[in-house]
Amino acid sequence: MDPREQIAALREALRYHNERYYDQDAPEITDYEYDQMQRELRALEAAHPEYADAASPTQRVGGTASDRFAKVAHAYPLESLQDVFSFDELDAFYDRVTAAVGQAAYVVEYKIDGLSVALEYVDGVFVRGATRGDGQIGEDVTDNLRTIRDIPQRLENAPPHLIVRGEVYMKRSVFEALNRALELREKPLLANPRNAAAGSLRQKDSAVTRERQLSIFCFNIQNADELPLTSHTASLDYLRQLGFPVSPRYPVYTDRADVQREIERMGEERGELDFDIDGAVVKVDAFAQREVLGSTAKFPRWAAAYKYPPEVKQTLLRDIVISVGRTGVLTPNAVLEPVRLAGTTVSRATLHNRDFIRQLDVRVGDTVRVRKAGEIIPEIIGVDKAQRPADAVPYEMPRVCPVCGAPVFDDEEEAAIRCTGAACPAQLLRNLMHFASRDAMDIDGCGEGNLQKLIDAGLVRSAADLYSLTVEQLLPLGKKVDTWANNLIAGIEASKGRDLSRLLFAFGIRHVGQKAGQVLSDHFGSLDALLAASVEEMTAIRDIGQTTAESIAAWRALEQSQRLVEQLRAAGVNFIGEKIAKSDRLAGKTIVVTGTLTLYTRKQINDLIASLGGKATGSVSKKTSYVVAGENAGSKLQKAAELGIPVLTEQGFKDMIQQEEV
């Protein structure tokens, strides 16, 4: 490829990745890979100035202003920073500064990995906030920024006009809690705190932004020339006095060796911080020297961003262990010979799923290459097969859940392998939340926090245990729980009468959603009839396929499921479908059941008759409407024949109650 074609291809690729990163908050490559593409393009453009283009990604700040928000023209450009990737490159930056202004003092700050914004104050009142966009035009996200507690809404002793630049970010602790909540609800997880912060700030509904608990560090006064400030450190001190959160540390050095030691120190501790950094920023402190240095079309010449390289190390894979997530997914994890990586000691790394293990052919005893994805989660990226032990064997995922022993569901078309256990302890919180959710049994007071309390207290080990709770058991669990306890017990009692379709959905049977639950409830009319149905009977129903039918059959075969059903029956939970119950189709009918039954127990069929408005009796008379006869029916069958009373098999009875009219 000739240089012109290379330059065009790189520009197109960078524009695409700019849009994914800045505008869609969904990057497809790492920051390091993006930076290397930028460096390659800059080198080609420098070698071939005849192909210069002012619209090149090397000449413009990456983002754009979305049409979803009103556009804001920045009074002062929100410039990007020149990246350097080695201390030699940082020395070149110092040399340029020294040549222009002589000896300089440098401030060193964390390079926070978030979303850059400008905050504008008039007479001490926060009036507008905007994203960086392309540096000249940003998005008006004032309402969303007002939800961030770190941002002062009113300033004391403030100047008439103040524009502050900051970096909005999401704390790691908040990010991890948010992903735990998303996992429980089986929602897609957020990739990293930076993307989570950017996506949260650019929500149309500010209530969503508020829930995300964003934070901000402020690092610049854009209109500092209007204030009596002479240095960057003085401006940060001033921002702190006004009530803005600023970088936790911003030491000043004149010696290059001191700057290097500070950058290395920041790099060593980044794994222990509650916020993400992807580098350290080195800035000339004196504003007068900055004025002389000026800026390029994209970068200030008085600052450089030292980017930490992705650290990769080799270590020994001692073992592969399985963890079971709250949604039942079995995740393989590597147990490693401890190794120091990106500031922390790493002894475990994710292996993601079965397909990942197969792709890398990872085996116990291998020497593996490890890095931190996004500087947070350790992951294995390669295997040194030259050092593989002769006795190392391919790894096979377990066939049963290591937590509860239930069989796992292994679909070759899907990378995830799931535990099928209805009462698996690893999934208990998620299963209870689903069971009690609005679209399932709709039990008030069963939010995540309250359910976790019940689990921690040992009061609930399955959904059925909810129905044996008492107010007295709940009273010791926290403040003002008497009201909560009474409301929860009332909510649990009310849930007993929910329609069968809701109960089927609440069970969490794989592939049985709300629609399938309703279809099954309408067709079979009772849980017992569904549990007795063959796979062929289920697949004969419109909208119920082979996969769903087999999933139901597998679920009902589990001892855990059978125990759950019987416990719910004993608690008085409704097993009858609303369509049949509302029809009152056996009203006025007297039915005698005789002989040995196979589809129902005697109690089940008698309860079903009663639920449909009929009357179950033990003797045949002229008032008897039907006799349901199993095997060895005996004298009752003979008397029915003498009186001319219709006789039904169990299947005939089942078919009859599923008809529109009796």
Number of C-alpha atoms within 10 A of each C-alpha: 7 6 13 13 10 14 22 14 14 19 19 14 14 21 16 13 19 21 16 16 21 22 19 16 19 19 18 12 11 12 16 16 11 16 16 12 16 18 15 14 22 18 12 18 19 12 11 13 9 9 13 13 11 9 9 19 20 18 15 17 22 21 21 19 22 16 8 11 15 12 17 19 15 20 12 12 15 23 18 20 18 18 20 21 16 12 14 10 14 19 13 12 18 22 12 14 21 12 9 12 14 11 13 16 15 26 21 25 23 23 19 22 19 24 22 22 24 27 22 19 21 16 15 19 17 20 15 18 24 26 32 30 25 21 22 18 21 25 24 24 24 19 18 22 28 19 20 20 13 18 19 16 15 16 17 11 10 14 13 11 14 20 20 19 23 24 22 25 26 27 21 17 12 16 24 16 12 17 18 16 15 14 17 18 15 13 11 9 15 18 14 20 24 26 22 23 26 24 19 23 27 23 15 14 12 19 12 15 22 18 12 21 19 25 20 26 20 23 22 19 22 19 14 17 10 12 12 9 15 15 17 23 20 14 19 20 12 14 18 14 13 16 15 21 19 19 18 9 11 19 13 20 19 14 12 15 11 14 19 17 11 19 22 15 12 21 19 15 12 20 19 12 12 13 20 24 21 22 24 22 23 28 21 26 24 19 16 12 20 20 13 13 18 11 14 11 12 20 19 18 20 25 25 23 22 24 22 19 13 16 14 14 12 17 19 20 24 17 15 22 15 17 16 21 17 20 18 25 22 26 20 21 19 24 18 22 15 14 16 12 20 23 17 15 11 21 18 23 20 16 22 17 18 19 14 16 18 13 9 13 15 26 24 21 19 22 23 23 17 24 22 19 15 18 19 17 13 20 21 27 15 17 21 13 13 8 11 17 13 7 7 12 13 10 14 10 17 14 15 17 24 18 15 16 13 20 17 20 21 15 10 10 6 10 14 17 22 23 26 26 26 26 20 23 18 21 20 23 25 23 25 26 23 24 24 24 17 13 16 25 27 20 24 18 19 21 15 14 10 15 21 18 15 19 16 12 13 9 17 21 17 21 22 20 14 23 20 14 17 14 17 10 13 20 16 13 15 11 9 10 15 16 11 18 21 16 16 23 21 15 18 22 16 15 21 19 16 18 23 26 29 24 28 24 23 26 23 19 21 18 17 21 19 16 14 19 24 21 16 24 26 18 20 24 25 26 21 18 22 19 17 15 15 13 18 12 13 22 16 12 13 11 12 19 16 13 14 20 23 18 17 20 19 16 21 20 11 16 14 17 19 14 15 20 19 13 18 19 15 11 16 13 23 19 27 27 25 19 19 22 18 12 14 17 21 23 15 12 18 20 24 22 26 21 16 14 18 12 17 16 12 15 9 17 21 18 16 24 21 19 22 21 18 20 20 20 14 10 14 23 15 10 11 19 19 20 28 22 22 19 12 11 16 12 12 20 22 12 16 21 13 9 13 11 18 13 19 17 15 20 13 12 16 17 13 15 20 17 11 10 10 11
